[in-house]
């Protein structure tokens, strides 16, 4: 098993390195044949336009330029998941590469402009980007084919507890190219029988909703026999993952605080919110003006949609969005999620929702201090009351200021269950850092262009979600018990 995983890692690193080298080679060709002649030329045009800075570089200088580009590309590719061959679908890898290449080229263009002491021609950089996209598309599918040819889908043993396995099985079935549930067993079949089955010819074991008294022993057993194990974390696990490790005398201790963001971190986070919100308000003001005119022209109704939401400590504020539904969308006073193909959404609304333009007025909420750029999404007071009855742990996520985007939005979907979103939000809260905020901001740019992150829930999922919510309270008896059992 260890040799197989080592081979996978080596293959992924090798294919990723080859991809980065090919993209850097394209940039290198244009650097030597287009941009360096401009930078090194001391000539001045007839109208006085500086054609070059007269900068002369030797081998080490050229090597440094290409090394900086390679590092930038590697950083952004790693951030967006553009190197996750075999882990993500080929189209997801390609989509991630688009953002990585754009940012690397954008920064490199201004780097060259600084070397030239003036702007340089843009068309060559666009040509670099286009050629790299073609390479990235072919590379994503070829490398995925190589990976799948050498490493077929993992054969997994699914071990479950009291509740049905439909949800987790459905999720694994969405990646049949990577996982295959070969057999399912329930904890009622006996722990000894399960231990014996784990030794079969499986590539891993999935532990789903198993009570702690069985789960902990099962995890230790798999670990002791070098068996890969996929454990769906409980909320207690998520909280402990963000704890601080201490050593009292000769005893390791995990220290779990309430919400441990330091005062200086709060100051930096607020400063970042103010600067970015002001900058984005200025940059997007033309878009907001056009949107406001379009909404008003369409039906003569209100431009903004204001709704009471809750932020830190359940403090209420009015969140602002561009109105995307009819004025009477909730005339019955009942709060409900937008469903897919919802007839309450106007034509203008469909467009601004798909492009996330409807969220732009929230920049003013951020500037006012009601929200932050990164944090759990603010919920309605009445929905919070419902969730608290089903999930008392939902109160934990309200220890921080609500956000325009968050961990649950980046790593989840619009129709991810509330319970799973809660675990994602708590992961952010318990592992907070300034750099995590920066990473989530970069990833949010990608999410803005991801279709399934903006679409509503399916009609049948609304009914299914109610059933999930109804059983959450009972499920916590098996998913939130202490992990210290034997």
Order of alpha helices (4+ residues) and beta strands (2+ residues): alpha-alpha-alpha-alpha-alpha-beta-alpha-beta-alpha-beta-alpha-beta-alpha-beta-beta-alpha-beta-beta-alpha-alpha-beta-alpha-beta-alpha-alpha-alpha-alpha
